[in-house]
Amino acid sequence: MIVAGIMSGTSLDGVDVAIVEMPGGRLLEHRSTAYPAALRRRLLAVSDAECHTREIARLHFELAGVYARAVGRPVDLAGCHGQTIYHEGRRATLQIGDGSVLAARLHAPVVCDFRPADIAAGGEGAPLVPFADYRYFRHARRTRVALNIGGIANITILPAGAGVDGVIAMDTGPGNMVMDALAARASGGRLRYDRDGRMAARGHVNRPLLDDLLRHPFYRRKPPKSAGREEYGAAFVERLLASRLPMEDLMATAAALTAASIAGAVRRFAPAKVDDVIASGGGVRNRHLMGQLAAFLPGVRLARADEFGLDAAAKEAIAFALLAYETWRGRPANVPGATGARYAAVLGKICPCPR
């Protein structure tokens, strides 16, 4: 069975599609499609924001067409995460991009709306990628941490030799989201991100500001826990800008916050010494950020997922292809130890292919 995994993350930079052969899980193709600037602005305007329901409804249908064009080939099944516009842990979550419209465009059944089933089971609804992390990265003798740096950063702790019940996972705090917003402000909207971390590399970390940010109780709170634009969106960026620090120093401090919060979660919550941190997501392209992370994790091997045979840019899209396949087969695919759910749940809703 050929399954498309469709992922659009909290960075709002576009759509990742992984074409995966199941049941083996072999990646056949990966492609990324950037959101047009106007569409990205409209999505930002409805993400943790006061807005008209008309715009949410229109985007819900419009995104299905965007996703279908991003897939761009025949498939037997698709798993679509949708675009998160609001996420509040155990209370509520909303991803848009209508599955029925997408099924009609792809001429294939679609599994969508994955997170509510986990929340209904008492979980955070996130992270859901640990199902794939366990499949691809577990090791009998090495304790590993699978790290994804998207808009939000999240980790999956895989203790050596542990079964799926031993997996620990959580969102750690901001990934690229804050840095992306600062890059847009510094460039008058021309830049979507700090390429290679060049702006951050020219700045200096403001230690008092960093220490103040790291005092937030979220970083010490035990997992399961999740975060999103609600915590690290426009209000958070305005707080940074209110410090009136030079933009390059703000960018350096934002990069240090991402690295320090990831490293802090690894040190605080891993039950044993960590051997490998296996990184994926857009943040691995930020050389300054990766250097900061290595400095915060001395003695730990920091590697990209590519070194383990999994495309670092495609991991989350691959994960939703795997989750869709499990749902199609009627099997649970959340990891209760990762989300805090009371039980393993079959995730998502199946939108059949119209005839």
N, C-alpha and C positions, 0 to 999 in steps of 0.2 A: 504494500500500500504506500502510495506517495502522499505525504502529508506536508502542508505548508504551515509553518509557524509564523505568525504575524505579531510583531511587537512594536509598540510606540510608547516610549517611556516619558518620565516626568520632565526630562530636558526639553521636550517638545521640539526636537530637532528633525524628526521625520520617522520613517517606517523602516524597520528591518524585517526582511523575509528570509526564512531558512526553509529550504526544500529538503525534506528528510525522508529516507527510506525506512519504513517500519515493517516488522518489529525490531530490526537491528539497530536503528538509531543512527544510521550513517548519513552524514551531511552530503547532499548532492550539489547544492548550490546555495549561495548567500548573496543577497543584494540589498543595498540601502537606497532609499529614496528620500531626499530632503523635502520637508514641507515648504511650499511656496511661502514667501514672507507674509503675504496677506492672510493666508490660512493660519499661520503660526500666531499672528497678532490676534485673530479671532478666537483661537483656542486659549491663548493667555487671558483674554477678556472674560472667559467663562470659567476659568480655573480658580477655585477658591475665591470667587468674586461675586459681587452683586451684579445681576444681569437679568435680561428678559428671557423667560423660558422659551420664547420663539427661537432665539439664537441657539440654544442648546438642542432643541428639536431639529432644526435645520442641519446643524453640524453632525448630529447623530446619524442622519441619512447620508449626508455628503461624504463623511469619512468612509463609509462602506465602499463608495466608488474609488476613493483614493487607495484604499487597501487592495481592492480588486486589481487596479492598474499596477500596483506594486508587485503583486504576485505574478501577473503577466504570463501565466502558462497553465495548462490543464493539470489538475491535481485530483486525488480521490477524496481528500478531506482537508479541512483547514481549521486551525486553532487560532483564534484572534483575541489577543488580550484586550484590545480597545484602548482608547485614550483616557487616562484617569483625569477627571476634572475635580474630584473631591474624594478624599480618603480620611476617615476618622476612626482608625483602628477597629475596635469591636462593635462600634455603633453604626457606621454607615460607610458606604463606598459607592462610587459611580464611575463606570467606564462607558464611553460612548463610541458608537460605530455599530450600526444595526446589523445583527447576524443574519436576519432573513434577507435583507437587501444584498448583503455580501454573498450569501448562498446563491441568490438568483444571478448575480453577476459572474460568479465563478462556475456555475453549473455543477456545484459540489456541496455536500453538507458541511456545515460550519458549527464548531463548538465555540461559544463565546461566554462572556459574563462569568468568569471563573471564580471570582473572589467571594460573592455572596454565600455560597454553600459553606465555605469555611467559617464565615462570620456567623451564619445560622447555627453552626456547631460550637459556637463560643470562642472562635479564634479571631485573630487580628485581620484575617483575609490576606495577609502578607507576612513574610515572603513566600512565594510559591515555587521559586526556582530551586530550592533545596532538593526537590525530587530528582531533578536532572543532575545537580551537583553530586548527590550520593551515587547515582548511576555511573557517572564518568570519572569521579576523582577519589573514591574511597580506596584505602590501602590497608593491608593487613598489619603493617609494622610502622607506618608513619602517620603522625597526626597532621592533618591538613586543614587549611582554611581556604575555602573558595570565596573569593572576593569579587563582587561586581560593583564597578563605579559608573553608575549612570547619573541621572539627576540626583537621586538619593543613593548612598552607598549601603550595601548590605553584605553580610558574611554568612557562610555556612560552615560550622565547625564540625569536622569529620574525625572523631577520635580514632586512633589506630585500632583496626579490627572491630569497630562498633557496628551493630546492626542499625537499621533505619530508626529504631526507637532511641538510639543514642545520639542522634543528630541534634545539634543546637544551632539555631539561626536567628537572625535579627537584622533590622535596619540599624546602622550605626550612627546616622546623621547625614549631613549634606555630602553629596558626591560632587557633581559638576554644577549643580543648580545655582549656587551662589556666585561662583566664578563666572558662569555664563552671563548672569544678570549684570555683574559688574563690567564685563567686557562690552556688553551692549550699551550700558550707560557711558562708558569711557569713549566709545566710538560713535556716539550719536545714533546707535542702531545699526551701524554697518557690520559689526562683528557679532557672531553668535557665540563665540568662545575664545579663550586665550590660547591661541595656537602654540603648541609645544610648551606652554607655560612661560612664554617670553616676557609678558608684562610682570608676572609674579617674580621672575628671576631678577628683574631690575629693581624690585622693591625690597623693603625690609619688614620683617614680621614685627608687629606691634605687640610686644609680650603682655602688657597690661590688658589690652583688648582681648587677646587670645585667651588669657587666663580667665577673664570675666565670662567669655562665651562658653568655655569648658566647664564652668561651675553650674551650668544648667542641669537640673536633676535627671533629664532624659539620659545623659551619658552614663550615669551610675545605676539607673533603673535596670533590674534584672529582666532578661528576655522571658517570654516573647514581647517584642515591641516593634512598632512600625512608625514611619514618619513620611512626610510628603511636603508639597508646596504650602500646606497649611502652617507648617513650622518654619520653612526655609524659603518662602516666597517673597513677595514684594515688601511686606512689613519688616521682615528680617533684613533685607537689603537696605531699606530706608534707615534702619537702626545703625547699620555700618556707616552709611553715608553721613549720618548725623555727627559722627566722630570728627568729620572734616579732615581726616587724614588724606595724604596724597593717594590718588587712585592706585598707583603701583604698590604702595604699602598695604592698602586694603586688599588688593589681589593676593599679595604674598601672605597676608594674615588669613584670608579665606582658604588658600591652598593648605596652609599649616593646620587650620581647623579640620579640614577634611582628613588629612593624613593623621593628625593626632587623635581624632575621634575613632577612626578605624583601628589604629594601633592600640588605643586604650581598650576598645572592646575585645580585641584579640587577647590582650594580656589579662584582662579582668575576667573574662568568661570562658576561656578555653580551659578544660579540666586537666590538661597536661601540656608539657612543653610542645610548642608548635614547630614542626619541621619545615613545612612548605606553606607559603601563601600563594595561591594561584589566582592571578588577576585577570579580569575580563571587563568589557564595557568600554565606553568612549574615553574614560579617564586614563586608560593605559597609554593613550597617545600623548598625554601631557607629561613630558619628560621631567619637568620641574616637580610636579606632584609625585611622580613615582620615586624620584630622588628623595623627596621629603619623607615618603612612606618608608623607604629603606632605612633612612636615618632613625626613624622612630621604632624600627623593629630590628635592632642589631642581633646577629646570630641566627636570623630566620631567612631561609631561601625565599626570595621574592621572584616569581616567574610569571610569564604570561601563559594563559590557557593554551595558546598555540603550541607551546613546548610539550603539552600533554595530549596533543592530537585533536584539540577542539578549538575552532576559530574563535579568538577572543572577542571579536566584534559580533559574532552570531549567537553567543551562548543563550541569551534570553529568548531569542526567537526559536532556537532549537528546543528550549524548555517547553514552550507553548505548543510546539508540534508534539512532543512527548505527552504532555498533559491532555491534549485533544485525543490522542490515540487511546490513552487509558480510559477517558470518558466514553469514547466510542465503544470500547470493549466492556463498559460497565464496571470499571475498577476504580477504587479510591486512589487519589494521587496527591492529596495534601500530606504534609508531614506534621502531625500534631505537636511534636516537640519543637517545631519551628514556629508555628502560628499560635499555639496555645489552645487549639481546638480540643473538645472533649473526645472526639472520635475521628477516625479516618473517613473522609467524605468523597463521594463522586462529585467532581467539580464541573461547573458550567452547565450551559443549556445547549441542547442540540437543535439547530435549525436545519430541517431537511432540505434536500435539493428539490426545488419545484419542478414539476413535470409539465 
